[in-house]
Amino acid sequence: MSEKRDALTLAKEVFDIELEGIAALRDELDESFVGLVDRCAAAVDAGGKIVLTGVGKSGYIGKKIAATLSSVGNPAVFMHPVEARHGDLGLLQKNDLLIALSYSGETEELLVVLTPAKRLGVELAAITGNRESSLGQMSDFVLEMPVPREACPFNLAPTTTTSALLVLGDALAMVLLDRHGFTKSDYGRRHPGGAIGRMVTMKACDVMRKAADAAVVSPDATVRETLYAMSHARSGAAVIADADMKLLGIFTDGDFRRSAAKDDLVLTKPVSLFMTPDPVNVRAEAQVVEVIKLVEKRRIDDLVVVDETGKVAGIIDIQDLPGLKLM
């Protein structure tokens, strides 16, 4: 047990040290960050891209930053400095912004490729812990990101610095997202193969059972007739609508069980006596992500879909959503 406690104590110390570093970086953010945002936005607006480069742990973080930037509408790639010396400099084109990552600013494998890169006419920005480093001095723009200490007891292994760089990259991506007015629909179009993309690109009308295939009955229908319609539609709920398809209510399996427990003659009576009037509903054009939030918040299994005039368009059964890989 003592070993577990020691391990937990040490682990929490690492969290504390890295949180301290992230907080210190947050507090030190100034107009230099805004300058980097401006340069990234200018590159993208001019039809260029953002190219991240770095070695070792910084390189791994650079790959993640590039992926995040791209996913929120800012074309970005990672260029490995060693591969760049053997042809990958061809990635760089007019209007690109090259961002070099090195906390020490003295990483030899990175520095040797930057002069050839600058000869191609691209702007070089540096994110480093030391503005006066070799990297800082050769860059066109510098964002300095000093952190108090690494979580490593020797203050050597990149830990706090890489965590802070990761958060800095996320901040850059989110500010650019806001700068360009990037929307959930834009995000979904860049993630067509994932559940997130489907939720923000698909609409309620795409996942609903259309009215013609659902159990839609009049308020005068008996409960027996309503249950028959539900069985025929293989649905756990029936939508109650008037002759013009205006939504009046919903009747579910649960409503039937509760009603039958109180009234032995429920099967012969109009369903309007037992329905839930003015049920939760959603417009046909609503995004599926909003549908899922609604069913989770209201804890319902069936959601009526209406068109822009309030007429019943269909019903969403949450049992259908897992099959569409939405839940």
C-alpha positions as CSV (number, residue, x, y, z in Angstrom):
1,M,0.0,0.0,0.0
2,S,2.8,2.4,0.7
3,E,4.2,1.9,-2.8
4,K,0.8,2.8,-4.2
5,R,0.6,5.9,-2.1
6,D,4.1,6.9,-3.1
7,A,3.2,6.4,-6.8
8,L,0.1,8.5,-6.4
9,T,1.9,11.2,-4.6
10,L,4.5,11.4,-7.3
11,A,1.9,11.3,-10.1
12,K,0.0,14.2,-8.5
13,E,3.2,16.1,-8.2
14,V,3.7,15.7,-12.0
15,F,0.2,17.0,-12.6
16,D,0.9,20.0,-10.3
17,I,4.2,20.9,-12.0
18,E,2.7,20.7,-15.5
19,L,-0.4,22.6,-14.5
20,E,1.9,25.2,-13.0
21,G,3.8,25.5,-16.3
22,I,0.6,25.8,-18.3
23,A,-0.7,28.5,-16.0
24,A,2.6,30.4,-16.2
25,L,2.4,30.3,-20.0
26,R,-1.2,31.4,-20.0
27,D,-0.3,34.4,-17.8
28,E,2.7,35.3,-20.0
29,L,0.6,35.3,-23.3
30,D,0.9,38.8,-24.9
31,E,0.7,40.5,-28.2
32,S,3.3,38.0,-29.6
33,F,0.6,35.3,-29.5
34,V,-1.8,37.7,-31.4
35,G,1.0,38.3,-33.9
36,L,1.3,34.5,-34.5
37,V,-2.4,34.3,-35.0
38,D,-2.3,37.1,-37.5
39,R,0.5,35.5,-39.5
40,C,-1.3,32.1,-39.5
41,A,-4.6,33.7,-40.7
42,A,-2.8,35.8,-43.3
43,A,-1.1,32.6,-44.7
44,V,-4.4,30.7,-44.9
45,D,-6.3,33.7,-46.3
46,A,-3.7,34.1,-49.1
47,G,-4.1,30.4,-50.1
48,G,-1.1,29.1,-48.3
49,K,-0.7,26.7,-45.4
50,I,0.8,26.4,-42.0
51,V,3.9,24.1,-41.9
52,L,5.0,22.9,-38.5
53,T,8.5,21.5,-38.0
54,G,10.4,20.1,-35.0
55,V,12.5,17.2,-33.8
56,G,11.9,14.7,-31.0
57,K,9.1,15.5,-28.6
58,S,8.5,18.9,-30.1
59,G,8.0,17.1,-33.4
60,Y,5.3,14.8,-32.0
61,I,3.5,17.8,-30.6
62,G,3.9,19.6,-34.0
63,K,2.1,16.8,-35.7
64,K,-0.8,17.1,-33.3
65,I,-1.0,20.8,-33.7
66,A,-1.0,20.5,-37.5
67,A,-3.8,17.9,-37.4
68,T,-5.9,20.1,-35.1
69,L,-5.3,23.2,-37.2
70,S,-6.4,21.3,-40.4
71,S,-9.5,19.9,-38.7
72,V,-10.8,23.4,-37.9
73,G,-10.2,24.9,-41.4
74,N,-6.6,25.9,-41.4
75,P,-4.6,23.8,-43.9
76,A,-1.5,22.6,-42.0
77,V,1.1,19.9,-42.4
78,F,4.1,18.6,-40.4
79,M,7.5,18.6,-42.1
80,H,10.3,16.6,-40.5
81,P,13.6,18.6,-40.6
82,V,15.7,15.5,-41.6
83,E,13.3,14.6,-44.4
84,A,13.2,18.2,-45.4
85,R,16.9,18.1,-46.2
86,H,16.2,15.2,-48.6
87,G,13.4,16.6,-50.6
88,D,10.5,17.5,-48.3
89,L,11.4,21.2,-48.5
90,G,9.2,20.8,-51.7
91,L,6.2,21.1,-49.3
92,L,6.9,24.8,-48.9
93,Q,5.2,27.1,-51.3
94,K,4.4,30.7,-51.7
95,N,2.3,32.2,-48.9
96,D,3.1,29.4,-46.5
97,L,4.1,30.1,-42.9
98,L,6.8,27.9,-41.4
99,I,6.6,27.4,-37.6
100,A,9.7,25.9,-36.0
101,L,9.3,24.3,-32.6
102,S,12.2,24.0,-30.2
103,Y,12.2,24.8,-26.6
104,S,16.0,25.2,-26.3
105,G,16.1,26.9,-29.7
106,E,19.4,25.1,-30.3
107,T,18.3,21.8,-31.9
108,E,21.0,21.2,-34.6
109,E,18.9,19.0,-36.9
110,L,16.2,21.7,-37.0
111,L,18.5,24.7,-37.4
112,V,20.4,23.4,-40.4
113,V,17.3,23.1,-42.5
114,L,15.8,26.6,-41.7
115,T,18.2,28.7,-43.8
116,P,17.5,26.6,-47.0
117,A,13.8,26.9,-46.1
118,K,14.0,30.7,-45.8
119,R,15.7,30.9,-49.2
120,L,12.4,29.6,-50.7
121,G,10.8,32.9,-49.6
122,V,8.6,31.6,-46.8
123,E,8.2,33.5,-43.5
124,L,9.7,31.7,-40.5
125,A,8.1,31.9,-37.1
126,A,9.6,30.3,-34.0
127,I,8.0,29.0,-30.8
128,T,10.8,28.6,-28.3
129,G,11.7,29.0,-24.7
130,N,14.5,31.4,-25.4
131,R,14.1,34.4,-27.7
132,E,17.9,34.9,-27.8
133,S,18.6,31.3,-28.9
134,S,19.9,30.5,-32.4
135,L,16.4,29.7,-33.6
136,G,15.1,32.9,-32.2
137,Q,17.7,35.0,-33.9
138,M,17.3,33.5,-37.3
139,S,13.4,33.7,-37.3
140,D,11.3,36.5,-38.7
141,F,8.9,36.2,-35.7
142,V,9.3,34.7,-32.2
143,L,6.7,33.6,-29.7
144,E,8.6,32.9,-26.5
145,M,7.1,30.3,-24.1
146,P,9.2,29.9,-21.0
147,V,7.9,27.5,-18.3
148,P,9.2,27.3,-14.7
149,R,10.4,23.7,-14.7
150,E,10.0,20.2,-16.2
151,A,8.3,17.5,-14.3
152,C,11.3,15.4,-14.8
153,P,13.4,15.3,-11.5
154,F,16.5,16.1,-13.5
155,N,14.7,18.9,-15.3
156,L,15.8,17.2,-18.6
157,A,13.0,15.1,-20.1
158,P,10.5,17.3,-22.0
159,T,7.3,17.1,-19.9
160,T,6.0,20.5,-18.8
161,T,7.3,22.1,-22.0
162,T,5.5,19.7,-24.3
163,S,2.3,19.9,-22.3
164,A,2.4,23.7,-22.5
165,L,3.2,23.6,-26.2
166,L,0.3,21.3,-26.8
167,V,-2.1,23.6,-25.0
168,L,-0.6,26.6,-26.9
169,G,-1.3,24.8,-30.2
170,D,-4.9,24.2,-29.1
171,A,-5.3,27.8,-28.2
172,L,-3.9,28.9,-31.6
173,A,-6.3,26.5,-33.4
174,M,-9.4,27.7,-31.4
175,V,-8.6,31.4,-31.9
176,L,-8.2,30.8,-35.6
177,L,-11.5,28.9,-35.6
178,D,-13.1,31.9,-34.1
179,R,-11.3,34.3,-36.4
180,H,-12.5,32.5,-39.5
181,G,-16.1,32.0,-38.3
182,F,-15.7,28.2,-38.5
183,T,-19.0,26.3,-37.7
184,K,-20.0,22.9,-36.6
185,S,-21.2,22.1,-40.2
186,D,-17.7,23.1,-41.4
187,Y,-16.2,20.7,-38.9
188,G,-18.5,17.9,-39.9
189,R,-17.6,18.3,-43.6
190,R,-13.9,17.7,-42.6
191,H,-14.8,14.5,-40.6
192,P,-17.2,12.6,-42.8
193,G,-16.1,9.2,-41.6
194,G,-16.6,9.7,-37.9
195,A,-19.5,9.8,-35.5
196,I,-18.8,13.5,-34.8
197,G,-19.0,14.3,-38.5
198,R,-22.2,12.4,-38.9
199,M,-23.8,14.2,-36.0
200,V,-23.1,17.7,-37.3
201,T,-23.7,17.0,-41.0
202,M,-26.8,14.8,-40.7
203,K,-30.2,16.3,-39.9
204,A,-33.2,15.0,-38.1
205,C,-35.0,14.3,-41.4
206,D,-32.1,12.1,-42.4
207,V,-32.5,9.7,-39.4
208,M,-36.2,9.8,-38.7
209,R,-38.8,7.3,-39.7
210,K,-41.0,9.2,-42.2
211,A,-44.7,9.8,-41.3
212,A,-45.8,7.3,-43.9
213,D,-43.7,4.6,-42.2
214,A,-44.5,5.6,-38.6
215,A,-47.6,5.0,-36.4
216,V,-49.6,8.2,-36.9
217,V,-53.2,8.1,-35.7
218,S,-56.1,10.5,-35.2
219,P,-57.1,11.5,-31.7
220,D,-60.4,9.5,-32.1
221,A,-58.5,6.2,-32.7
222,T,-59.0,3.7,-29.9
223,V,-56.0,2.6,-27.9
224,R,-56.5,-0.9,-29.5
225,E,-56.2,0.7,-32.9
226,T,-53.2,2.7,-31.8
227,L,-51.4,-0.3,-30.5
228,Y,-52.1,-2.1,-33.8
229,A,-50.6,0.8,-35.7
230,M,-47.5,0.7,-33.4
231,S,-47.1,-3.0,-33.9
232,H,-47.4,-2.6,-37.7
233,A,-44.8,0.1,-37.7
234,R,-42.6,-1.8,-35.2
235,S,-42.5,1.3,-33.1
236,G,-42.7,1.9,-29.4
237,A,-44.7,5.1,-29.9
238,A,-47.6,6.5,-31.9
239,V,-47.9,10.1,-33.0
240,I,-51.3,11.7,-32.6
241,A,-52.2,14.2,-35.3
242,D,-55.3,15.9,-36.7
243,A,-56.5,15.6,-40.2
244,D,-54.0,18.3,-41.3
245,M,-51.1,16.4,-39.7
246,K,-50.8,19.0,-37.0
247,L,-49.1,17.5,-33.9
248,L,-51.4,16.8,-31.0
249,G,-49.6,14.3,-28.8
250,I,-47.7,11.1,-28.5
251,F,-48.7,7.7,-27.0
252,T,-45.9,5.3,-25.9
253,D,-45.7,1.7,-24.6
254,G,-45.1,3.3,-21.2
255,D,-48.3,5.3,-21.5
256,F,-50.3,2.2,-22.3
257,R,-48.9,0.3,-19.3
258,R,-49.6,3.1,-16.9
259,S,-53.1,3.6,-18.3
260,A,-54.0,-0.1,-18.3
261,A,-53.0,-0.3,-14.6
262,K,-55.7,2.3,-13.8
263,D,-58.4,1.5,-16.4
264,D,-59.5,-2.0,-17.5
265,L,-61.4,-0.5,-20.5
266,V,-58.5,1.4,-21.8
267,L,-58.4,-0.5,-25.1
268,T,-61.8,0.7,-26.2
269,K,-61.3,4.4,-25.4
270,P,-59.9,7.2,-27.6
271,V,-56.1,7.4,-27.4
272,S,-56.5,11.2,-26.9
273,L,-57.5,10.5,-23.3
274,F,-54.2,8.8,-22.5
275,M,-51.7,10.5,-24.8
276,T,-49.0,13.0,-23.7
277,P,-50.2,16.3,-25.3
278,D,-47.7,18.8,-26.8
279,P,-44.8,16.3,-26.8
280,V,-41.2,17.2,-27.2
281,N,-40.5,17.7,-30.9
282,V,-37.7,18.9,-33.2
283,R,-37.6,20.5,-36.6
284,A,-36.7,18.4,-39.6
285,E,-33.7,20.6,-40.3
286,A,-32.2,20.3,-36.8
287,Q,-28.7,18.8,-36.6
288,V,-28.5,15.2,-35.2
289,V,-26.1,16.5,-32.5
290,E,-29.0,18.6,-31.2
291,V,-31.4,15.7,-31.4
292,I,-29.0,13.5,-29.3
293,K,-28.6,16.3,-26.7
294,L,-32.4,16.6,-26.5
295,V,-33.2,12.9,-26.0
296,E,-30.4,12.7,-23.4
297,K,-31.6,15.8,-21.5
298,R,-35.3,14.9,-21.6
299,R,-34.6,11.1,-21.2
300,I,-37.0,10.1,-23.9
301,D,-36.9,7.3,-26.4
302,D,-39.0,8.8,-29.1
303,L,-38.9,12.3,-30.6
304,V,-41.5,13.7,-33.0
305,V,-40.1,15.5,-36.0
306,V,-42.1,18.4,-37.5
307,D,-41.7,20.5,-40.6
308,E,-41.5,24.3,-40.8
309,T,-45.3,24.5,-40.6
310,G,-45.6,22.3,-37.5
311,K,-46.9,19.3,-39.4
312,V,-45.7,15.8,-38.5
313,A,-42.8,14.8,-40.7
314,G,-41.8,11.6,-38.9
315,I,-40.5,10.3,-35.6
316,I,-37.0,9.4,-34.3
317,D,-36.6,6.2,-32.3
318,I,-33.4,6.2,-30.4
319,Q,-33.0,2.5,-31.1
320,D,-32.3,3.4,-34.7
321,L,-29.4,5.7,-33.9
322,P,-26.8,3.1,-32.9
323,G,-27.3,1.4,-36.3
324,L,-26.4,4.7,-37.9
325,K,-23.3,4.8,-35.6
326,L,-24.6,8.0,-33.9
327,M,-24.8,6.7,-30.3
